[in-house]
Every structure is written in C-alpha cells, then in structure tokens.
Amino acid sequence: MRVNVDKVLERDQKLSELDDRADALQAGASQFETSAAKLKRKYWWKNLKVPPETPEIQTGASKINIDVPKIHTESPKSSLEPP
C-alpha cells in the first residue's frame, strides 16, 4: 500500500513538472509568434517603400497621352460561311 502511495506522489510530481514545462513552452511560442508577426510587418513595410523619384515618374507618365487602338471583339466573317 505504501509503495502505491509513493508511486502516486512521484507521478504527481512528474505531472507537475511536465505541466510547468508545457507552460514555459507555450509562453515561448506566444513570444515567437508576436516577434515573427512584427518582423513580417516590418519587412512588408520596408519592401513597400517607394523611392523618391517614383512620384515624379508617375506624374510625368500620367501627362503623356498614349492612344491605344481599340481592339475589336467581333471575329471577322470568313468567306467560306454562308451570308
């Protein structure tokens, strides 16, 4: 009987240690998730930044009037088709 009680107490101690380790792992995972999201956002904004000359190029390009011919969507009638 005493051996069983000792085993139960030992098991309880091991479960408690395992629970503590799981909590620490969860905290580390949450911290990693937060820092990864911040880093992702940082590099997203860094890649989004526009060079200083780009607005000038865009303004100049918008002043140029480019005529684009209209593309006909109808297919030409074949001479082999009946009228």
C-alpha positions as CSV (number, residue, x, y, z in Angstrom):
1,M,0.0,0.0,0.0
2,R,2.8,2.4,0.9
3,V,4.5,1.7,-2.4
4,N,1.4,2.6,-4.3
5,V,1.1,5.9,-2.4
6,D,4.8,6.7,-3.2
7,K,4.2,5.9,-6.9
8,V,1.2,8.2,-6.9
9,L,3.1,11.0,-5.3
10,E,6.0,10.5,-7.7
11,R,3.6,10.5,-10.6
12,D,2.0,13.7,-9.4
13,Q,5.4,15.4,-9.1
14,K,6.3,14.4,-12.7
15,L,3.0,15.6,-14.0
16,S,3.5,18.9,-12.2
17,E,7.0,19.3,-13.8
18,L,5.6,18.4,-17.2
19,D,2.8,21.0,-16.8
20,D,5.4,23.7,-15.9
21,R,7.5,22.8,-18.9
22,A,4.4,22.9,-21.1
23,D,3.5,26.4,-19.8
24,A,7.0,27.6,-20.4
25,L,6.9,26.2,-24.0
26,Q,3.5,27.9,-24.6
27,A,4.9,31.3,-23.4
28,G,7.9,30.9,-25.7
29,A,5.7,30.0,-28.6
30,S,3.5,33.1,-27.9
31,Q,6.6,35.3,-27.8
32,F,7.9,33.8,-31.0
33,E,4.5,34.4,-32.7
34,T,4.5,38.0,-31.7
35,S,8.0,38.8,-32.7
36,A,7.6,36.9,-36.0
37,A,4.5,39.0,-36.8
38,K,6.3,42.2,-36.0
39,L,9.2,41.2,-38.2
40,K,6.9,40.2,-41.1
41,R,5.2,43.6,-40.8
42,K,8.5,45.4,-40.7
43,Y,9.8,43.9,-43.8
44,W,6.4,44.2,-45.6
45,W,6.6,48.0,-45.0
46,K,10.3,48.1,-45.9
47,N,9.6,46.4,-49.2
48,L,6.6,48.7,-49.8
49,K,8.6,51.9,-49.5
50,V,8.7,53.9,-52.7
51,P,11.9,55.5,-54.0
52,P,11.8,59.3,-54.0
53,E,11.9,59.6,-57.8
54,T,8.9,57.3,-58.4
55,P,6.2,60.0,-57.8
56,E,7.9,62.2,-60.4
57,I,8.0,59.4,-62.9
58,Q,4.3,58.6,-62.2
59,T,3.3,62.3,-62.7
60,G,5.3,62.5,-65.9
61,A,3.8,59.3,-67.2
62,S,0.3,60.5,-66.5
63,K,0.9,63.6,-68.5
64,I,1.8,61.6,-71.6
65,N,-1.3,60.9,-73.7
66,I,-0.9,57.5,-75.2
67,D,-3.5,56.4,-77.7
68,V,-4.3,52.8,-77.6
69,P,-6.2,51.4,-80.6
70,K,-9.5,49.8,-79.8
71,I,-9.4,46.1,-80.1
72,H,-12.4,44.7,-82.0
73,T,-14.0,41.8,-80.2
74,E,-16.0,40.6,-83.2
75,S,-14.4,38.0,-85.3
76,P,-14.1,38.7,-89.0
77,K,-16.5,36.7,-91.1
78,S,-15.0,34.0,-93.1
79,S,-15.6,34.0,-96.9
80,L,-16.5,30.3,-96.5
81,E,-19.5,31.0,-94.3
82,P,-22.9,31.5,-96.0
83,P,-24.3,35.0,-95.8
